[in-house]
Amino acid sequence: MKLRNFKHFFLSAAVAAMLLPASLSAADGLSVGDLAPRPETAVQIQPGEGSLDKLTFTQGGTPVFVSNAPEALYEGNRSDGSDVVQVNTTLYRDQMNGSFRFWSAHTNATKKKVSFYMHVKNPSLSPVKLYIKRKGYSSGTSADPVTSLKAATEQFMKLPEGTGGTLLATIPPKGSYTLPYSTSVAPYQVMNYIGDFRAVNVKTGQSAAVIVSDVVTNNGVSKVNEYAASTRIAVTNGDDYRGLLKHSARTVDVKLELTPEAPAKYMKVSDSVPYAYPGEQEPLMTSWNVEGEPLKAPVEVVKGTKKRGSYWFTDLTYKFEIKNSSGLAAVHTLYGGAPRSENTGYVHYKIDEGTLHTYSFGARQTRVISDSTSFTLKTVIQPFMSVPLGLYFTAE
């Protein structure tokens, strides 16, 4: 997807300083947390009938409201003279029900400071309570989005997932509530916000339907209700990554066997359609076209021949069972750059509900995350990082 255009920013001086010699091997005594070369001899896990390896994705969580188009906000004219208005407007709007995830990521390419608001309309005749369960936010220069935005992922993953949330507002019948989630974003600054919310009908205690709009302004909050009520939303820059995903989470059961013939194996993480594992991705659906006009029915978002899917801020829980039949003593699991990729970036993860770790990796590099043959890995893929990533399992 289009965020990959940022990958030339990824290899910072700090990451480059951590690059290890190509001769590093298991004999050097790898420990959990060490930076290590990518195991180039690893073979891909091949789940299927008769295979030693099993890989099953189960979708779960909540629907996701995605607002990442236009990714960079402009004001001006197209080459044909028509207007491009991407400020003082709604960037995406849709109806959410009960618990939902709200994700918004944008760069301010205008000449003024802008502010972002989540506008929540209660269309019913009963009051609705709106709760926030967890969130992550950061902003920074668009020249280095990876470093500046990894903070949002860290904030988000540090908070518990299963809470009922903190009450934000009780929205009266036919009323609305506005959450100013990112204010005074300067020109050439990037903003990223992720939050989990819950809407509850006060009278019944059941899930409530609300109409959510992602609004951006350069004139404050005074006209947010007007922008949220518009029959159109912002045009895009010819690309689109806004809409709804059905699920915010995946549970992945992985059983694999390391053998004398294959003492090292790998699997990709967050690969794109059509290369993803069955059940890993799902189509992004939108109710608006790139000109900001409403559609009669939601449609899949497609760029060229590639369908948009669920890449960023998906809760991934991997449950690993590794059988070591290789005859070698130790097993390590490594996490980092995908096979045959030059990507660099960060991995964010917890092992067995433990401490959150955030590690950087350079080109063709990984981090050792476990030396156990049975464990649970929780991870979230941050925006502005090239995917896919790779998980490697090696016997030494």
C-alpha positions as CSV (number, residue, x, y, z in Angstrom):
1,M,0.0,0.0,0.0
2,K,1.1,3.6,-0.4
3,L,2.7,4.0,3.0
4,R,5.6,1.9,1.6
5,N,6.7,5.0,-0.2
6,F,8.3,6.1,3.1
7,K,10.7,3.2,3.4
8,H,13.7,5.2,2.2
9,F,13.6,7.0,5.6
10,F,13.8,3.8,7.6
11,L,17.6,3.2,8.0
12,S,18.5,5.9,10.5
13,A,22.0,6.4,11.8
14,A,21.0,4.8,15.1
15,V,19.9,1.6,13.3
16,A,22.9,1.6,11.1
17,A,25.2,1.7,14.2
18,M,23.7,-1.5,15.4
19,L,24.3,-3.6,12.3
20,L,26.1,-6.8,13.2
21,P,28.9,-8.6,11.3
22,A,27.7,-11.0,8.6
23,S,29.7,-13.8,10.3
24,L,27.6,-13.8,13.4
25,S,26.1,-17.3,13.9
26,A,24.5,-19.5,16.6
27,A,28.0,-20.3,17.8
28,D,28.3,-16.7,19.0
29,G,25.8,-17.5,21.8
30,L,22.7,-15.7,20.8
31,S,20.4,-14.7,23.7
32,V,16.9,-13.3,23.8
33,G,16.9,-9.6,22.7
34,D,20.0,-9.9,20.6
35,L,20.1,-8.5,17.1
36,A,20.9,-11.2,14.6
37,P,21.3,-11.7,10.8
38,R,18.3,-13.1,9.0
39,P,18.5,-16.9,8.7
40,E,18.9,-17.0,4.9
41,T,18.7,-20.8,4.7
42,A,15.3,-20.9,6.4
43,V,12.5,-22.6,4.3
44,Q,8.9,-21.3,4.4
45,I,6.3,-23.1,6.5
46,Q,4.1,-25.0,4.1
47,P,0.8,-25.8,5.9
48,G,-1.6,-28.1,4.2
49,E,-2.7,-31.7,3.9
50,G,0.1,-34.1,4.9
51,S,2.4,-31.3,6.1
52,L,4.3,-31.4,9.3
53,D,3.3,-27.7,9.8
54,K,-0.1,-26.3,10.7
55,L,-1.1,-22.7,10.5
56,T,-4.6,-21.4,11.3
57,F,-5.9,-17.8,11.4
58,T,-9.0,-17.0,13.5
59,Q,-10.4,-13.5,13.0
60,G,-11.8,-11.6,16.0
61,G,-11.9,-8.4,17.9
62,T,-14.1,-5.5,16.7
63,P,-14.8,-3.6,13.4
64,V,-12.2,-1.0,12.5
65,F,-12.9,2.5,11.2
66,V,-10.0,3.3,8.9
67,S,-9.1,6.9,7.8
68,N,-5.9,7.1,5.8
69,A,-7.1,8.7,2.6
70,P,-6.1,11.3,1.7
71,E,-2.9,10.3,3.4
72,A,-1.4,13.8,2.9
73,L,-3.9,16.7,3.2
74,Y,-3.8,19.3,0.4
75,E,-5.7,22.4,-0.6
76,G,-5.5,23.7,-4.2
77,N,-6.3,22.7,-7.7
78,R,-5.8,19.7,-9.9
79,S,-4.1,20.0,-13.3
80,D,-7.5,20.2,-14.9
81,G,-8.4,23.2,-12.7
82,S,-10.8,21.5,-10.4
83,D,-10.7,22.1,-6.7
84,V,-9.1,19.8,-4.2
85,V,-10.5,20.5,-0.7
86,Q,-9.2,18.2,2.0
87,V,-9.5,20.5,5.0
88,N,-12.7,21.7,6.8
89,T,-14.3,18.5,5.7
90,T,-15.0,14.9,6.8
91,L,-12.3,12.5,5.7
92,Y,-14.4,9.4,6.3
93,R,-17.8,8.6,7.8
94,D,-19.6,5.4,8.7
95,Q,-21.9,3.8,11.2
96,M,-20.4,1.8,14.0
97,N,-22.2,-0.4,16.5
98,G,-21.1,-1.2,20.0
99,S,-17.3,-1.7,20.3
100,F,-15.1,-0.5,17.5
101,R,-11.6,0.6,16.7
102,F,-10.9,4.1,15.2
103,W,-7.6,4.6,13.3
104,S,-6.6,7.8,11.6
105,A,-3.2,8.7,10.1
106,H,-2.5,11.8,8.0
107,T,0.2,14.2,7.0
108,N,-0.5,18.0,7.0
109,A,0.7,19.2,3.5
110,T,-1.2,22.4,3.8
111,K,0.2,25.9,4.8
112,K,-1.8,26.1,8.0
113,K,-2.0,24.2,11.3
114,V,-4.9,21.7,11.3
115,S,-6.8,19.8,13.9
116,F,-8.6,16.4,13.9
117,Y,-11.8,15.4,15.5
118,M,-13.8,12.2,16.0
119,H,-17.4,13.3,15.7
120,V,-19.9,10.8,17.1
121,K,-23.6,11.3,16.3
122,N,-26.3,9.4,18.2
123,P,-29.1,8.8,15.7
124,S,-31.5,7.1,18.2
125,L,-34.2,8.4,20.5
126,S,-32.3,7.0,23.6
127,P,-29.2,8.5,25.2
128,V,-25.9,6.7,24.4
129,K,-22.8,6.4,26.6
130,L,-19.5,6.5,24.8
131,Y,-16.4,4.9,26.4
132,I,-12.8,4.8,25.4
133,K,-11.0,1.5,26.2
134,R,-7.4,2.3,25.1
135,K,-5.5,4.6,22.8
136,G,-2.2,5.5,21.3
137,Y,-1.1,8.8,19.7
138,S,2.0,10.5,18.4
139,S,3.0,13.1,15.9
140,G,6.3,14.3,14.4
141,T,8.0,15.3,11.2
142,S,6.9,13.7,8.0
143,A,10.6,13.2,7.1
144,D,10.9,10.4,9.6
145,P,7.5,8.9,10.2
146,V,8.8,5.6,11.5
147,T,10.7,7.0,14.5
148,S,8.1,9.6,15.3
149,L,5.1,7.3,15.2
150,K,6.3,4.1,16.9
151,A,5.3,5.8,20.1
152,A,1.6,5.4,19.3
153,T,2.1,1.7,18.9
154,E,3.9,1.5,22.2
155,Q,1.2,3.5,24.1
156,F,-1.5,1.3,22.6
157,M,0.1,-2.0,23.4
158,K,0.9,-1.1,27.0
159,L,-2.7,-0.7,27.9
160,P,-5.0,-3.7,28.8
161,E,-7.3,-4.9,26.0
162,G,-10.3,-6.2,28.0
163,T,-11.4,-3.2,30.1
164,G,-14.9,-1.7,29.8
165,G,-13.4,1.7,29.3
166,T,-13.6,5.2,30.7
167,L,-16.7,7.2,30.1
168,L,-16.2,10.0,27.6
169,A,-19.7,11.4,27.3
170,T,-23.4,10.6,27.5
171,I,-24.7,11.6,24.1
172,P,-28.4,12.8,24.2
173,P,-31.0,11.5,21.7
174,K,-30.2,12.9,18.2
175,G,-27.2,14.7,19.8
176,S,-23.5,14.4,19.1
177,Y,-20.1,14.4,20.9
178,T,-16.8,15.7,19.5
179,L,-13.4,14.3,20.6
180,P,-10.4,16.5,19.7
181,Y,-7.9,13.8,19.3
182,S,-5.1,15.7,17.5
183,T,-4.9,19.5,17.6
184,S,-2.5,22.1,16.1
185,V,-0.7,19.8,13.7
186,A,1.8,22.0,11.9
187,P,2.6,21.9,8.2
188,Y,4.8,18.9,7.2
189,Q,3.9,17.1,10.4
190,V,2.5,13.6,10.5
191,M,-0.2,12.5,12.9
192,N,-1.3,9.0,14.0
193,Y,-4.1,8.1,16.4
194,I,-5.5,4.7,17.3
195,G,-8.3,4.1,19.8
196,D,-10.7,1.4,20.9
197,F,-14.3,2.7,21.8
198,R,-17.6,1.3,23.0
199,A,-21.1,2.8,22.5
200,V,-23.9,1.6,24.9
201,N,-27.6,2.4,24.9
202,V,-28.3,3.9,28.4
203,K,-31.8,2.4,28.6
204,T,-31.1,-1.2,27.5
205,G,-27.4,-1.5,28.3
206,Q,-26.9,-3.1,24.9
207,S,-24.6,-2.0,22.0
208,A,-25.7,1.2,20.4
209,A,-25.3,2.3,16.8
210,V,-23.5,5.7,16.3
211,I,-22.4,7.6,13.2
212,V,-18.7,8.3,13.3
213,S,-17.0,11.0,11.2
214,D,-13.3,11.8,11.0
215,V,-13.2,15.6,10.6
216,V,-10.2,17.9,9.9
217,T,-10.3,21.7,10.2
218,N,-8.0,24.7,10.2
219,N,-10.6,26.9,11.8
220,G,-11.1,25.2,15.1
221,V,-14.2,23.3,16.4
222,S,-17.0,25.8,15.6
223,K,-18.1,24.2,12.4
224,V,-17.4,20.5,13.1
225,N,-21.1,19.6,13.3
226,E,-21.7,21.2,9.9
227,Y,-18.8,19.3,8.3
228,A,-19.9,16.0,9.9
229,A,-23.4,16.5,8.4
230,S,-22.2,17.1,4.9
231,T,-23.5,14.7,2.2
232,R,-20.0,14.4,0.8
233,I,-16.6,13.7,2.2
234,A,-13.1,14.7,1.1
235,V,-11.7,13.8,-2.3
236,T,-8.6,11.7,-2.3
237,N,-5.3,12.1,-4.3
238,G,-6.3,9.3,-6.7
239,D,-5.6,6.6,-4.1
240,D,-7.7,5.3,-1.2
241,Y,-7.2,3.6,2.1
242,R,-10.3,4.5,4.1
243,G,-13.3,2.3,5.0
244,L,-14.3,-0.5,7.3
245,L,-12.6,-3.7,8.3
246,K,-14.7,-6.4,10.0
247,H,-12.1,-7.5,12.5
248,S,-9.4,-5.9,14.5
249,A,-7.6,-9.1,15.7
250,R,-6.2,-12.4,14.6
251,T,-5.4,-15.5,16.7
252,V,-2.9,-17.6,14.9
253,D,-2.2,-21.2,15.9
254,V,1.2,-22.3,14.6
255,K,2.5,-25.9,14.9
256,L,5.8,-26.6,13.2
257,E,8.6,-29.2,13.2
258,L,12.3,-28.5,12.7
259,T,14.1,-31.5,11.1
260,P,17.6,-32.4,10.1
261,E,16.6,-31.5,6.5
262,A,14.9,-28.2,7.6
263,P,16.5,-27.0,10.9
264,A,15.3,-23.4,10.1
265,K,11.9,-22.3,8.9
266,Y,10.1,-19.0,8.5
267,M,6.6,-17.4,8.1
268,K,5.7,-14.0,6.9
269,V,3.7,-11.5,9.0
270,S,1.2,-9.1,7.4
271,D,1.8,-10.0,3.8
272,S,-0.5,-8.5,1.2
273,V,-3.2,-10.1,-0.9
274,P,-2.8,-12.4,-2.8
275,Y,0.4,-13.5,-0.9
276,A,-1.1,-13.6,2.6
277,Y,-2.0,-16.8,4.4
278,P,-5.7,-17.8,4.3
279,G,-7.5,-15.8,6.9
280,E,-4.7,-13.3,7.6
281,Q,-6.1,-10.4,5.6
282,E,-9.6,-9.3,4.8
283,P,-10.9,-6.7,2.3
284,L,-11.3,-3.1,3.3
285,M,-14.8,-2.0,2.4
286,T,-15.8,1.6,1.8
287,S,-19.2,3.4,1.3
288,W,-17.6,6.4,-0.6
289,N,-15.7,6.7,-3.9
290,V,-12.4,8.7,-4.3
291,E,-14.4,11.8,-5.2
292,G,-16.1,11.7,-1.9
293,E,-19.5,10.7,-3.3
294,P,-21.6,8.2,-1.4
295,L,-22.0,4.7,-2.9
296,K,-25.2,2.8,-2.8
297,A,-23.5,-0.2,-1.3
298,P,-20.0,-0.8,0.2
299,V,-17.4,-2.0,-2.2
300,E,-13.9,-3.4,-1.8
301,V,-11.1,-0.9,-2.1
302,V,-8.7,-1.9,-4.9
303,K,-5.6,-0.1,-6.1
304,G,-4.6,-1.3,-9.5
305,T,-4.8,-5.1,-9.2
306,K,-4.2,-5.2,-5.4
307,K,-7.0,-5.3,-2.9
308,R,-6.6,-3.2,0.2
309,G,-6.4,-5.3,3.4
310,S,-5.9,-5.1,7.1
311,Y,-2.2,-4.3,7.5
312,W,-1.8,-1.8,10.3
313,F,-2.8,-1.9,14.0
314,T,-4.3,-5.4,13.8
315,D,-3.9,-7.3,17.2
316,L,-1.9,-10.4,16.3
317,T,-1.7,-13.2,18.8
318,Y,0.5,-16.2,17.7
319,K,0.4,-19.4,19.7
320,F,3.5,-21.4,18.9
321,E,4.2,-25.1,19.4
322,I,7.6,-26.0,18.0
323,K,8.7,-29.6,17.8
324,N,12.5,-29.9,17.6
325,S,13.4,-33.1,15.7
326,S,16.6,-31.7,14.2
327,G,19.0,-33.3,16.7
328,L,20.3,-29.9,17.6
329,A,20.0,-28.7,21.2
330,A,18.6,-25.1,21.1
331,V,15.7,-23.4,19.4
332,H,15.4,-19.7,18.8
333,T,12.6,-17.6,17.4
334,L,13.6,-14.4,15.6
335,Y,11.4,-11.5,14.4
336,G,12.3,-8.8,11.9
337,G,12.8,-8.2,8.2
338,A,11.0,-10.5,5.8
339,P,12.9,-13.0,3.5
340,R,14.4,-11.4,0.4
341,S,13.6,-8.0,1.7
342,E,15.7,-4.9,2.4
343,N,13.1,-3.4,4.8
344,T,14.2,-1.9,8.1
345,G,12.0,-0.8,11.0
346,Y,10.7,-1.8,14.4
347,V,9.0,-4.8,16.0
348,H,6.6,-4.4,19.0
349,Y,5.8,-7.5,21.0
350,K,5.0,-9.2,24.2
351,I,5.9,-12.8,25.1
352,D,3.4,-14.7,27.3
353,E,1.7,-11.5,28.4
354,G,5.0,-10.2,29.7
355,T,6.7,-6.8,29.2
356,L,6.3,-4.9,26.0
357,H,9.4,-4.8,23.9
358,T,10.2,-2.4,21.0
359,Y,13.2,-3.2,18.9
360,S,14.7,-1.7,15.8
361,F,16.2,-3.9,13.0
362,G,18.3,-3.1,10.0
363,A,18.2,-4.6,6.5
364,R,18.3,-8.4,6.5
365,Q,18.2,-8.4,10.3
366,T,16.1,-9.8,13.1
367,R,15.8,-9.8,16.9
368,V,15.8,-13.0,19.0
369,I,12.5,-12.9,20.8
370,S,12.3,-16.4,22.4
371,D,14.3,-19.5,23.2
372,S,11.2,-21.6,24.1
373,T,9.4,-24.2,22.0
374,S,6.0,-23.3,23.4
375,F,4.9,-19.6,23.9
376,T,2.5,-16.9,22.9
377,L,3.5,-13.8,20.9
378,K,1.4,-10.7,20.9
379,T,2.3,-8.0,18.3
380,V,0.9,-5.1,16.4
381,I,2.3,-3.8,13.1
382,Q,2.8,0.0,13.3
383,P,1.9,2.3,10.4
384,F,4.6,3.7,8.1
385,M,6.6,0.5,8.2
386,S,7.2,-1.7,5.2
387,V,5.5,-5.1,5.4
388,P,5.6,-8.0,5.4
389,L,7.8,-8.9,8.4
390,G,9.3,-12.3,9.1
391,L,9.2,-14.8,11.9
392,Y,12.1,-17.4,11.9
393,F,12.5,-20.6,13.9
394,T,16.0,-22.1,14.1
395,A,17.5,-25.1,15.7
396,E,21.2,-24.8,16.6
